[in-house]
Amino acid sequence: MKTTRRHLLAMAALGLSLAGTASSALAADKPLVLGFSQVGAESEWRTANSNSIKDAAKQAGITLKFADAQQKQENQVKAIRSFIAQKVDVIAFSPVVESGWDTVLREAKNAKIPVILTDRAVKVSDPSLYVTFIGSDFVEEGRKAGRWLVDWAKKNAPTGEVNIVELQGTVGSAPALDRKRGFEEIIQAEPRLKIVRSQSGDFTRAKGKEVMEAFLKAKDKKIHVLFAHNDDMAIGAIQAIEEAGLKPAKDIAIVSIDGVRGAFQAMAAGKLNVTVECNPMLGPQLMQLAKDVVAGKPVAKRITTEEGVFTADVAAKELPNRKY
């Protein structure tokens, strides 16, 4: 059979087409690689958050490169640069603090690697340095805590000043800044509600206990209320209150944020008044977002998780339902 030049060209074109199809199939089969830098393991909430991300990555068939920053920004910057060098498909991270990210995020953008923020926001000069932010509304969490306290004060302390001590989260972190802002926004409408002392407990149980001990030793102001930026600090503070011979949730009302199992156990035991939920189970949403971003699908710049407020009277019933 005579092979013409036209036949050769057609066969070559078919070969290229088949090769391209095979290449596309291989690319489609290649698992998406996600580099994730976590703040650390400072609380029950953070542990649940990390487990959610790891479990969801397995279920979604995504290759996860996980780095624990141990609450140090420099460790997160190193991790992000490592992800860039490894040419991952997507970078996600929960920033230790809000500021100081412009340089490394610009490096990721120049490498054409999209960045997703989880749980905490950043302050950058160019919002295009990250694609989207998924997490709680920390300001609203602070407002919820403030609203509960305003109602509590009307019923339990209708007259006189209500002295509040505040256990703040990690200095410079988004949840610490925003929860404080939201709380103060609400209580300022009630001038007799006053924050008389405020100090960072770094989101840890041990530091929460230590700072609360110092608050209790200062005898110049009677403490009526403790506002803790997370449950772990509140649980540490409960221990300090008991060791001082006082009854938590009775002698000192306690409002905290996160909604971890430990908080529900404390409420069921009558040692904590209320916890404002901050849902750590972000893994499944993060994996779907990573897939959508790589596929070029449009995603919202801000995605807020839905959360509730739980008081001591519902704690025993709700406790079996807590997943973290």
N, C-alpha and C positions, 0 to 999 in steps of 0.2 A: 504494500500500500504506500502510495506516495505521500510524504509529509510536506505540506506546503508551509510557507512562512506564516500564513494566517492561522493554520492549525497550531503551530508552535506558540504563537502569541496568545492564543485562546487557552492553551494548556498552562502557560505560565501565569496567566491572569487567574485561572482556576486555582492553581497552586497557592498563589498569594492570598486569595480569598479564604481558602481552607486554613492556611497558616494564621491568618488574622482571626478567624473564628476560633481556632484552637487557643490562640493567645488570649482572646477575650474570655474564653471559658476558664483558662488557668487563672486569669486575674479575678474572675468572679468567685472562684473557689478559694482564693487566698483570704485567710481570715483578717478582719480589720484589727489593727494594732492600736491600743489606747494606752497612753502614758498618763498615770495618775499620781499626783503628789498630795498626800494627806498631811493635815496639820500635825497630827501626832496620835497619842492614845491617852489623852488626859482625863477622859471621862467615860461613863457608860454610854453616853450618847455617841461619842466619837467611835467607840468600838463597834456599836451597832451600825453606824454609818459605813465604816470600813467593810464590815461583813456583808452589808447589803450590796456594796459595789463589787466585791469579789464574787459573791454568789451570782449576781445578775450578769456579770461578764461571762461566767461559765455557761449559764443558761442561754445566753445570746450568741455563743460561739465566737466571742471576741477575745483576742489575746491581750491580757492586761499586764502592763509593767507597773508595779505598785511601789511607791517610795514613801517612807515615813520620815517627815521633816523634823520630828521631835521638837515641835514648837519653835523652830528657828528658821527665820526667813532665808538666811544664807543657804541652808540645806535645800530649801525649795527651789531657789535660783539654780543651784547646782543640778538638781534633779531635772528641771525643765531644760537646761542646756544639754543634759545627757539624752533626754528624749529627742531633742532636735538633732543631735549627732547620730542617733539611732534611726532617724527618719521615720518616726512613728506616724500613723495616719491622723491621729487626733491627740491633743494634750488637754487634760482636765486637771484642775487643782482647786483645793480649798485654801485660800490664802491665809497665812498666819496673821498678817496685818493688812491694812487697806492700801498703804502707799509704798512707793519704791519699786514698781513693777514695769515701768515704761520700757526700760532698756531690754530686759530679757523677753518681754512680750513682742517687742519690735523685731527681735531676732527670730522669734517663731513665725511672725508674719512674713518676714523676708524669706524664710524657708518654706513658705506656703503651707504651714501646718496650722489648721484652725484650733483655737483655744476656747474651751468651755469652762466657765466658773461654776463651782458648786458650793452651796451652803453660804459662802461669804463673798461679798463684792470687793472690788478694788476701785481706787481712784486713779485714773490715768488721763493724760492729756488728750489722747485719741481713742474714743470709744470703739473704733474699728479694730483695735488690738485684740479684742475678744469677740466671739460670735454671739454668745448668749450667756445668761446667768440664770441658773436654776437654784431655788432655795426659798427659805422662809422670809417673811417680812418682819425683820427684827424690830423695827420701829413699832409696828402694830402689836408685836408681842409685849413690848414695854407698855403700850397703851392698855392692853388687856389686863396686865398686872395692876396698873394704876386704877383702872375702872373698878376692879374687884376691891382694891383697898379703899377707895372712896365709899363704896357701898358698905364695906365692913365697918369703917369708922362711923358712919351715920347710925348704924345699929348698935355697935359695941362701945363707942367713945363719942357720944353725941355732943359733949362739951370739952373744952380744954385742948391743949396742944397734943398732937400725936407725933412722937419722936421716932424717926425712921433711921435705921442704919442700913447701909448698902454694901453688898459684896459685889464688886465689879468683876467682869471677866478680864482676859488678857489685855493689857494696856495697848491701845492703838488698833485693836481688832474690831471688825465691823459689828459683831453682835454686842460687844461691850459698849461701843459708842452709840449704837442705834437703840438698844434696849433702855439705856439710861435716858436718851433723848425722849423716847416715847413715854416712859414712865413719868418723867418730869413734866412733860406737856400736859398730862392729865391731872396730876396732883396740884399743879400751880393754881388750878381753879378753886382749890380748898387751902387757903393760906395757913390754916392750923396744922396741916400735914407738912412736916419739915424733915428733910434729910439732915441729920445732925452729924453723921460721920459716913464717909464713903472711901473705900479702899479696894484695890485689886486683890482678889483671891486666886487669880490666874486660872479660873475654871476648874481647880482641883479640890478634892475633898480635904486633903491635908492642909492646904493653904487657907481654905475656907474656915477650918477649925482654928487655925493659928490667928487669923485676923479677927474672928469673932471673940476669941479669948481676950484680945487686946481691947476690943470695943467694950466688953463686959467689965474689964478692970478700970476703965475710965468712969468714975462714979458721978461726974458732974451732970450727966443727963440720964434720966430714966429711959430705957429702951422699950418702946411699945411694939415696934414692928421691925422685922428683918425683910429686906428685899434682896434676894440673891439672883444674880444673872444666870445661874444654872442650878440644877438640882444637886449636883455633886457638892458644890460649895455649901448649899443649904444643909445637906446631910452631915457634912463636917461641922457646920455651925450648931446643928442640933446636939451633937455630942458635947460641944463646948458649953452650951446652955445647960444641959443636964449636969455636967460636972460642976457648974456654978451653983447648983442647987435650985434651979428654976425649971419650970415646966414649959417645953416648947409647944407652940400652937395655943397655949393658954396664957402664960405670963408674957410671952412674946409671940405675937402673930407672925407667921412666916409665909411669904409668897415667893415662889421661884419659877423658873422657866426650864422646860425641856420635855417633861412628861415621861421620864424613864421609870422602869419598874421599881427602882429604889425609892422614888418619890411616892409612888402608889402604896408601897409597903409602909412608908413613914406616915402617910395620911391614914391608912387603915389602922395604924397603931396610935393614932391621935397625936402625932408629933409634927405634922405639917398641915397647913390650912388649905393651900391651893397650889396647883402647878399649871402653867400655861404651856400647851403642847408646842413642840418644835420637832417635826417629823424627820428622823434621820434616814428613813428608808428611800433614799434617792436613786439607788442603783438601777432599777428597771427603766426609770425615766431617762437617766443619764445614758444608758446603752442605746436607747431608741434615738435620743438626740444625736449621739455620735454617728449612728448609721445615717440619719437624715442629713446631717451636715456634710458627710463624705459623699452622699448621693446628690448633693447640690440642692436639696429641698429647702424652701424658706422656713426659718424658725423665728419665733418671737425673741426679742432682745432680752426680755425679762419674763421668767416663768415662776409663778408663786405657788407654793404648796399650800393645801388647805389644812387648817389645824383648829383645835378646840381648846376649851378651858375646863379643867377638872377640879372639883372641890372634894373635900374630905368625905362628904356624905355619899359620894358615888364610888369612892376608891375601891372598897372591898368587892363590889360588883364588877368593876372595870378591870381590876388587876389580872384576872385570868386571860383577858383579851390582849394584854400588852405583849408586843413582840420584841421589845427591847428594854 
